Each structure stands twice: as C-alpha cells, then as structure tokens.
Amino acid sequence: MVALATFFNFFLFMSQPLMKSRYLRQLGLFTAAVAAIIFLLKHIFQLSFLHAFIWYILLFIFLQTLISAWMIQKGARKSQQSMVKNALAATAVRLTLSILIIFIALQAGVANRVSFVLSFLIMYFTFLIFELISLLTTLRANFEKRL
C-alpha cells in the first residue's frame, strides 16, 4: 500500500498540467460519486452482489483511468495524430491489464468469482463511459472553437 501511495504521489507531481485540468476535477467528483453509491449499496441497502474487494477495484480503475488520461494528454501535446495513437494505446493497455487482473484473481481463487468479475466489469465500463463522454465533450468544444 505504501508503494501505491508513493507511485500516486510521484504521478501527481510529474503531471502538473493534468492536475490543473478540468478533467481531473471531473474524474475526482465522478469517483467520489461512484464511491458514495457503492457505500449506499453495501452499507445502507445491504446489497450483497458487490464483491468484498470493490474498494480495491475502484482504486485500481481510478488509477488506470488517471494514467490513461495522462497518456492521452501526453500525445495531445505532440500532435493530433499522436493523441489518437496514445488514446488507442491507452485503451488497449487498460483492457489488457484489466483482463490480466481478472485472470490472476480467478487463478488465485478469489471468493465469489462471479461477484468479483461482475463488480470489476461494472466498474470498468462505468469509468470507460465516463472517459468517452469527457473526451467527446472536449472534442466537441474544441471543434466548435475552430468554427
């Protein structure tokens, strides 16, 4: 956990333009809203379909989305073609890493396998939809400025 915190702090200091962006504020608010919904579902409504590792899954997907945004922004600084390549590469890396994490967890014998996979996939697709909506909103705003 200390290594994760160290990596996160390093990432925060290395990407100052990303930290000042509107996207990061949106991602933080979105993650807080998802965390609040998870809390309500688990503790208030006592729904058991969410896996016990849901908080770790949320942290993993959040970090994955943050790194993906950093890769896309890094490409955007170079050129538009580089941004598209980095966006596709980031999506491919996210998908591959997610499949790998699910595979490792299943091989390690995680309890409630179906619940784990469903919780992971729900988080993955929720954050993917958020990223796509944010990207489309940004692209639309930039396109309208050029007109």
Number of C-alpha atoms within 10 A of each C-alpha: 6 7 8 10 10 11 11 14 11 11 16 14 11 12 14 10 13 18 16 10 10 10 17 15 13 14 19 13 12 16 18 12 12 16 16 12 13 18 14 13 15 17 11 10 10 11 12 11 14 21 20 15 14 18 14 11 19 20 13 17 22 19 15 21 21 21 16 22 22 21 19 20 18 18 18 17 10 10 11 11 11 16 18 14 16 21 22 15 15 20 19 13 14 19 14 12 13 18 15 12 15 18 12 12 15 16 9 9 9 14 13 13 14 14 18 22 18 14 19 25 16 13 19 22 12 14 21 16 12 17 19 11 12 16 15 12 12 13 12 11 11 11 10 9 8 6 5
